[in-house]
Amino acid sequence: MSNMIQSNGGPGGRDGGRDGGRDGGRDGARRSKFGRFGARRREVLPEEPLEYKNVAYLSKFVSANGRIQSRKRTGFSGQNQRKLAEAIKHARLIGLLPFVGRM
């Protein structure tokens, strides 16, 4: 009997084989990454059309070192953020916006 190794429930150690409660306490169900109780953010619509010709409006969304602001900063939906990025890139290629720095 002294040769036997005493086990505490399973391969995980003392917790009885559970994975440390990382699954939210439910059997096999995974916890959501997104909060249920947070205030929903309002979708911000562009004030002007997101076109490459509208340089003054597009330059508002370019940082001082030339980077396009994130969706979190602009508040745009994913679709409008993609339109914004495409318009800025198009304006840069044509030469209306600089690649680095502000106008």
C-alpha positions as CSV (number, residue, x, y, z in Angstrom):
1,M,0.0,0.0,0.0
2,S,2.9,2.3,0.6
3,N,4.1,1.9,-3.0
4,M,0.9,3.4,-4.4
5,I,0.8,7.0,-5.3
6,Q,-2.2,8.8,-3.9
7,S,-4.2,10.8,-6.5
8,N,-6.3,13.8,-5.8
9,G,-9.0,13.3,-8.4
10,G,-7.5,13.3,-11.9
11,P,-4.8,14.4,-14.2
12,G,-5.3,18.1,-13.3
13,G,-4.3,17.8,-9.6
14,R,-6.4,18.9,-6.7
15,D,-9.3,20.4,-8.6
16,G,-11.0,17.1,-9.4
17,G,-10.2,17.1,-13.1
18,R,-11.8,20.4,-13.8
19,D,-9.9,23.0,-15.8
20,G,-9.7,25.6,-13.1
21,G,-13.1,27.2,-13.8
22,R,-12.0,28.8,-17.1
23,D,-15.2,27.7,-18.9
24,G,-17.5,29.8,-16.7
25,G,-18.7,27.0,-14.5
26,R,-20.9,25.3,-17.1
27,D,-20.4,21.9,-18.5
28,G,-18.5,22.4,-21.8
29,A,-20.1,25.8,-22.5
30,R,-17.7,28.6,-23.3
31,R,-17.9,32.0,-21.8
32,S,-18.5,34.9,-24.2
33,K,-15.6,37.4,-24.7
34,F,-18.1,40.3,-25.0
35,G,-19.8,41.8,-21.9
36,R,-23.6,41.6,-21.6
37,F,-24.1,44.7,-19.6
38,G,-22.0,47.3,-21.3
39,A,-23.6,50.3,-22.9
40,R,-24.0,49.8,-26.6
41,R,-21.9,52.1,-28.7
42,R,-23.8,54.3,-31.1
43,E,-22.7,53.9,-34.7
44,V,-21.2,57.2,-36.0
45,L,-22.0,58.0,-39.6
46,P,-19.6,60.0,-41.8
47,E,-20.6,63.7,-41.9
48,E,-19.4,64.0,-45.5
49,P,-18.9,61.4,-48.2
50,L,-15.9,59.2,-47.9
51,E,-14.3,59.9,-51.3
52,Y,-10.7,60.4,-52.1
53,K,-11.4,63.9,-53.5
54,N,-12.6,65.1,-50.0
55,V,-9.1,65.7,-48.7
56,A,-10.0,68.1,-45.9
57,Y,-12.4,65.6,-44.3
58,L,-10.1,62.6,-44.8
59,S,-7.1,64.4,-43.2
60,K,-9.1,64.5,-39.9
61,F,-8.7,60.8,-39.7
62,V,-4.9,60.7,-40.3
63,S,-2.7,61.1,-37.2
64,A,0.2,63.5,-37.0
65,N,2.7,60.8,-38.2
66,G,0.5,59.7,-41.1
67,R,-1.3,56.7,-39.6
68,I,-5.0,56.1,-40.2
69,Q,-7.0,56.3,-37.0
70,S,-8.6,53.1,-35.7
71,R,-12.2,52.2,-35.7
72,K,-12.3,52.7,-32.0
73,R,-11.2,56.3,-32.4
74,T,-13.4,57.2,-35.4
75,G,-16.5,55.4,-34.2
76,F,-17.3,54.2,-37.7
77,S,-18.8,50.9,-38.5
78,G,-16.6,48.3,-40.0
79,Q,-17.9,49.0,-43.5
80,N,-17.4,52.8,-43.2
81,Q,-14.0,52.3,-41.7
82,R,-13.0,50.2,-44.7
83,K,-14.3,52.9,-47.0
84,L,-12.3,55.5,-45.1
85,A,-9.1,53.5,-45.4
86,E,-9.6,52.9,-49.1
87,A,-10.3,56.6,-49.7
88,I,-7.2,57.7,-47.8
89,K,-5.0,55.1,-49.6
90,H,-6.4,56.3,-52.9
91,A,-5.8,59.9,-52.1
92,R,-2.2,59.1,-51.1
93,L,-1.5,57.2,-54.3
94,I,-2.8,60.2,-56.4
95,G,-0.8,62.6,-54.3
96,L,-3.6,64.5,-52.6
97,L,-2.6,63.3,-49.1
98,P,1.0,62.7,-47.8
99,F,2.1,59.2,-46.8
100,V,3.8,60.6,-43.7
101,G,2.9,63.6,-41.6
102,R,0.1,66.1,-41.8
103,M,-0.7,68.5,-44.6
